[in-house]
Amino acid sequence: MRRIQFIELHEQPWCPSSVRNGITDALQFGFNLLGAYAPIAPLLQDALDCSGSGSIVDLCSGAGGPWSKLFRKLRSLKPDGNPAGLQIWLTDKYPNPGAVRNIFTGNQVRCYPGSVDATKVPEDLKGLRTMFTSFHHFPPEQARAILQNAVDAGEGIGIFEIPRRAPLTIALTFAFVLMLIVCTPCFRPFRWSRLLWTFVIPIVPFILLFDGVVSCLRAYRPQELREMIGKLAANDYVWETGEHSSGRLPITYLLGYPRAVGPSRARLEQPGARFLRKIERSPDKKLSLCASLVNWKRVRRRCNSGVRVWAHLSIP
């Protein structure tokens, strides 16, 4: 199925803010209810470790994206339940600070007050950049500009996408939208405008369905992401791309971070190194290694042809 570049209605400047907020509120509720992006938490933690960053700058966040559940998942990966003072900035071209304040308490997850263009991120926003279900919004030239901007700033970047150009994913979009319509009265904070645009004048359901199908048709495949990476300038980065399939749905991902890492970090700079990082983190290295060997052939198949997987493991 060939990629089709078409518009999504809720991202257009003429879309009323009350309708746009209704769309982003619904998506935020659905992603967190299903825990759709929770399975990629280890991938995200690996990217944080390898980039040496203590903060995340989430682009195109909408009403908060998957962070309500994903942040708790990241905390659970740390022995003390605290991701070392991790700071998360939620940004968007059309920010929705009210929704973010109602979902997140405390200072670790904040909404950046200004409008942020993903192709020109402000210099004061430092940290690993992430995008969830939003990279497909951009045509190839702008998508490449997002990656180039991260490379120019020397920041790591992680792209995660559930939409796929596959008949099953398109079919599941209908079920997902139906679930969101049924659950609309449960969305918080309660808004009468949300009920108006959902049940009285069903604009929100129509846009959710239309944009959901278009999202699938616009999604990038791993091979297309690899071609995009090959065209970046001054690209002294480590890149990994593929499909993570341990959850309910496969998640297409792209991870990139500067090749130079701190001396105390494990130097994991080749595709497939995530397999070795799992061994390093395990309290019982021998048992972890034996249990993981059954997946070694699968790991090798995911590596680029002719690339040797290597690592310097800093095991105490």
C-alpha positions as CSV (number, residue, x, y, z in Angstrom):
1,M,0.0,0.0,0.0
2,R,1.6,3.3,-1.1
3,R,1.8,6.2,1.3
4,I,-0.7,8.9,0.6
5,Q,-0.1,12.5,1.7
6,F,-3.5,14.0,2.6
7,I,-4.7,16.5,5.2
8,E,-6.0,15.7,8.7
9,L,-8.9,18.0,9.6
10,H,-8.1,18.7,13.3
11,E,-4.6,20.0,12.5
12,Q,-5.8,22.7,10.1
13,P,-5.6,26.3,11.3
14,W,-9.3,26.9,10.6
15,C,-10.4,24.0,12.9
16,P,-12.2,25.6,16.0
17,S,-10.2,25.2,19.1
18,S,-13.1,23.5,21.0
19,V,-13.3,20.9,18.3
20,R,-9.5,20.4,18.1
21,N,-9.4,20.1,21.9
22,G,-12.2,17.5,21.8
23,I,-10.2,15.4,19.3
24,T,-6.9,15.6,21.4
25,D,-8.8,14.9,24.6
26,A,-10.4,11.8,23.1
27,L,-7.0,10.5,21.8
28,Q,-5.3,11.2,25.1
29,F,-8.1,9.3,26.9
30,G,-8.0,6.3,24.5
31,F,-4.2,5.9,24.4
32,N,-4.0,5.9,28.2
33,L,-7.1,3.7,28.7
34,L,-5.6,1.0,26.5
35,G,-2.0,1.7,27.6
36,A,-1.2,1.6,23.9
37,Y,2.4,3.0,24.2
38,A,3.3,1.4,27.6
39,P,5.2,-1.5,25.9
40,I,7.8,0.9,24.4
41,A,8.9,2.2,27.9
42,P,12.1,0.1,27.9
43,L,12.9,1.4,24.4
44,L,12.4,5.0,25.6
45,Q,14.5,4.4,28.8
46,D,17.3,3.0,26.6
47,A,17.2,6.1,24.5
48,L,17.4,8.3,27.6
49,D,20.4,6.3,28.9
50,C,22.3,6.3,25.6
51,S,21.7,10.0,25.0
52,G,22.6,10.8,28.6
53,S,19.6,13.1,28.9
54,G,17.6,13.8,32.1
55,S,14.7,15.4,30.3
56,I,12.2,14.8,27.5
57,V,10.7,17.3,25.1
58,D,7.6,15.8,23.7
59,L,6.5,17.4,20.4
60,C,2.9,17.6,19.1
61,S,1.6,16.5,22.5
62,G,-2.0,17.7,22.0
63,A,-3.8,17.1,25.4
64,G,-0.9,15.1,26.9
65,G,-0.7,12.1,24.6
66,P,0.2,8.8,26.2
67,W,2.2,10.3,29.1
68,S,-0.3,9.7,31.9
69,K,0.4,5.9,31.8
70,L,3.8,6.0,30.1
71,F,5.3,8.2,32.8
72,R,4.2,5.7,35.5
73,K,5.7,2.9,33.4
74,L,9.0,4.7,33.2
75,R,9.0,5.1,36.9
76,S,8.4,1.4,37.4
77,L,11.6,0.6,35.4
78,K,13.7,2.2,38.1
79,P,14.4,0.3,41.3
80,D,13.5,3.2,43.5
81,G,10.4,4.1,41.4
82,N,11.8,7.5,40.6
83,P,13.3,8.1,37.1
84,A,16.2,10.2,38.5
85,G,14.3,13.6,38.5
86,L,13.1,13.1,34.9
87,Q,11.6,16.3,33.5
88,I,9.0,16.1,30.7
89,W,8.0,19.1,28.6
90,L,4.8,18.7,26.6
91,T,4.7,21.0,23.5
92,D,2.4,21.6,20.6
93,K,1.8,24.1,17.8
94,Y,-1.6,24.6,19.4
95,P,-0.9,24.0,23.1
96,N,-3.7,22.8,25.4
97,P,-2.3,23.8,28.9
98,G,-5.7,23.4,30.6
99,A,-6.0,19.7,29.7
100,V,-2.4,19.1,30.8
101,R,-2.9,20.7,34.2
102,N,-6.0,18.6,34.8
103,I,-4.2,15.4,34.0
104,F,-0.7,15.9,35.6
105,T,0.1,17.1,39.1
106,G,3.5,18.0,40.4
107,N,6.4,19.5,38.4
108,Q,7.8,16.6,36.5
109,V,5.4,16.9,33.6
110,R,4.8,20.4,32.4
111,C,3.2,22.1,29.4
112,Y,5.4,24.5,27.5
113,P,3.3,27.7,27.3
114,G,4.3,28.8,23.8
115,S,3.6,27.4,20.3
116,V,6.3,25.0,19.2
117,D,7.1,24.1,15.6
118,A,8.5,20.6,15.5
119,T,10.9,21.6,12.7
120,K,12.3,24.6,14.7
121,V,12.3,23.6,18.4
122,P,13.3,26.5,20.6
123,E,16.9,26.3,21.9
124,D,15.9,26.5,25.5
125,L,14.1,23.2,25.2
126,K,16.8,20.7,25.9
127,G,16.4,16.9,26.2
128,L,15.4,13.8,24.3
129,R,12.7,14.7,21.8
130,T,9.7,12.4,21.3
131,M,6.8,12.2,19.0
132,F,3.8,9.9,19.5
133,T,1.3,9.3,16.7
134,S,2.2,12.6,15.1
135,F,5.3,12.1,12.8
136,H,3.0,10.9,10.0
137,H,1.4,14.3,9.9
138,F,4.4,15.7,8.1
139,P,5.3,15.2,4.4
140,P,8.8,13.7,3.8
141,E,10.5,17.1,3.5
142,Q,9.2,18.4,6.8
143,A,9.7,15.0,8.5
144,R,13.3,15.1,7.5
145,A,13.6,18.7,8.8
146,I,12.4,17.5,12.2
147,L,15.1,14.9,12.4
148,Q,17.7,17.3,11.0
149,N,16.7,19.9,13.6
150,A,17.4,17.4,16.4
151,V,20.7,16.4,14.9
152,D,21.8,20.1,14.5
153,A,20.9,20.7,18.2
154,G,22.7,17.5,19.3
155,E,19.6,16.1,20.9
156,G,18.3,12.5,20.8
157,I,15.0,11.8,19.2
158,G,12.4,9.0,19.5
159,I,9.5,8.5,17.0
160,F,6.7,6.1,17.9
161,E,3.7,5.4,15.7
162,I,0.7,3.1,16.0
163,P,-0.9,4.0,12.7
164,R,0.2,1.6,9.9
165,R,-0.6,1.2,6.3
166,A,-2.3,-2.1,6.9
167,P,-6.0,-3.2,6.4
168,L,-6.2,-4.5,10.0
169,T,-5.0,-1.2,11.5
170,I,-7.5,0.7,9.4
171,A,-10.3,-1.6,10.4
172,L,-9.4,-1.3,14.1
173,T,-9.6,2.5,13.7
174,F,-13.4,2.2,13.4
175,A,-13.6,0.2,16.7
176,F,-11.3,2.7,18.4
177,V,-13.5,5.6,17.4
178,L,-16.6,3.8,18.5
179,M,-15.0,3.1,21.9
180,L,-14.2,6.8,22.3
181,I,-17.7,7.9,21.5
182,V,-19.2,5.6,24.1
183,C,-16.6,6.8,26.7
184,T,-17.0,10.5,26.0
185,P,-19.1,11.2,29.2
186,C,-16.1,9.8,31.2
187,F,-13.6,12.3,29.8
188,R,-12.2,14.7,32.4
189,P,-12.5,17.6,32.8
190,F,-16.2,17.6,31.9
191,R,-17.2,20.0,29.1
192,W,-20.6,20.7,27.6
193,S,-19.0,21.6,24.3
194,R,-17.5,18.1,24.1
195,L,-21.0,16.6,24.4
196,L,-22.3,19.1,21.8
197,W,-19.7,18.3,19.2
198,T,-20.0,14.5,19.9
199,F,-23.7,13.7,20.3
200,V,-25.7,16.7,19.1
201,I,-23.6,17.8,16.2
202,P,-21.3,14.8,15.7
203,I,-18.3,16.6,14.2
204,V,-15.8,15.1,16.6
205,P,-16.7,11.5,15.7
206,F,-16.5,12.3,12.0
207,I,-13.1,14.0,12.3
208,L,-11.8,11.2,14.6
209,L,-12.7,8.6,12.0
210,F,-11.6,10.6,9.0
211,D,-8.3,11.6,10.5
212,G,-7.7,8.1,11.9
213,V,-8.0,6.5,8.4
214,V,-5.9,9.2,6.9
215,S,-3.3,8.7,9.6
216,C,-2.9,5.1,8.6
217,L,-2.6,6.0,4.9
218,R,0.1,8.6,5.8
219,A,2.2,6.4,8.1
220,Y,5.8,5.8,7.4
221,R,7.3,2.3,7.2
222,P,10.7,1.4,8.7
223,Q,12.3,1.3,5.3
224,E,11.1,4.7,4.5
225,L,12.4,6.0,7.8
226,R,15.8,4.5,7.0
227,E,15.9,6.2,3.6
228,M,15.0,9.5,5.4
229,I,17.9,9.1,7.8
230,G,20.3,8.5,4.9
231,K,19.6,12.0,3.6
232,L,20.5,13.9,6.8
233,A,23.5,16.2,6.9
234,A,26.3,15.9,9.5
235,N,24.7,12.7,10.7
236,D,27.1,11.3,13.4
237,Y,24.3,9.6,15.1
238,V,23.3,6.1,16.1
239,W,20.0,5.1,14.6
240,E,17.6,2.2,15.2
241,T,14.3,1.6,13.5
242,G,11.8,-1.2,13.4
243,E,8.5,-2.4,14.7
244,H,8.0,-3.2,18.4
245,S,5.4,-5.9,18.6
246,S,5.2,-7.0,22.3
247,G,2.0,-5.1,22.9
248,R,-1.5,-5.2,21.5
249,L,-0.5,-3.5,18.3
250,P,2.9,-3.2,16.5
251,I,4.5,0.1,17.1
252,T,6.8,1.6,14.4
253,Y,9.7,3.3,16.0
254,L,12.8,5.3,15.2
255,L,15.5,6.1,17.8
256,G,18.5,8.4,17.2
257,Y,21.1,9.8,19.6
258,P,24.6,11.3,19.2
259,R,27.3,8.7,18.8
260,A,29.5,10.2,21.5
261,V,28.2,9.0,24.9
262,G,29.6,9.5,28.4
263,P,32.5,7.3,29.6
264,S,30.3,5.8,32.3
265,R,27.7,4.7,29.9
266,A,27.5,1.3,28.1
267,R,28.7,2.0,24.6
268,L,26.0,0.5,22.6
269,E,26.2,1.9,19.1
270,Q,24.9,-0.7,16.7
271,P,21.5,-2.1,15.7
272,G,20.5,-5.0,17.9
273,A,22.3,-3.6,20.9
274,R,19.1,-3.4,22.8
275,F,19.4,-7.2,23.3
276,L,22.7,-6.7,25.0
277,R,21.4,-3.8,27.2
278,K,18.8,-6.2,28.6
279,I,21.5,-8.5,29.7
280,E,23.4,-5.6,31.3
281,R,20.4,-4.5,33.3
282,S,19.5,-8.0,34.5
283,P,20.5,-8.8,38.2
284,D,21.4,-12.3,37.1
285,K,23.6,-11.9,34.0
286,K,24.0,-15.6,33.3
287,L,20.4,-16.5,33.6
288,S,19.4,-13.5,31.5
289,L,21.9,-14.4,28.8
290,C,20.7,-18.0,28.6
291,A,17.1,-16.9,28.5
292,S,17.8,-14.4,25.8
293,L,19.8,-16.6,23.5
294,V,16.6,-18.2,22.1
295,N,15.8,-14.8,20.5
296,W,19.3,-14.2,19.1
297,K,18.5,-15.3,15.6
298,R,15.5,-12.9,15.6
299,V,17.8,-10.1,16.8
300,R,20.3,-10.8,14.1
301,R,17.5,-10.6,11.4
302,R,16.6,-7.1,12.7
303,C,20.2,-5.9,12.2
304,N,21.3,-4.3,9.0
305,S,23.0,-6.8,6.7
306,G,26.8,-7.0,7.3
307,V,26.7,-4.9,10.5
308,R,28.4,-6.5,13.5
309,V,26.6,-6.2,16.8
310,W,29.0,-5.2,19.6
311,A,29.0,-3.5,23.0
312,H,31.2,-2.6,25.8
313,L,29.3,-3.8,28.8
314,S,30.1,-2.0,32.1
315,I,29.0,-4.8,34.4
316,P,30.1,-4.3,38.0
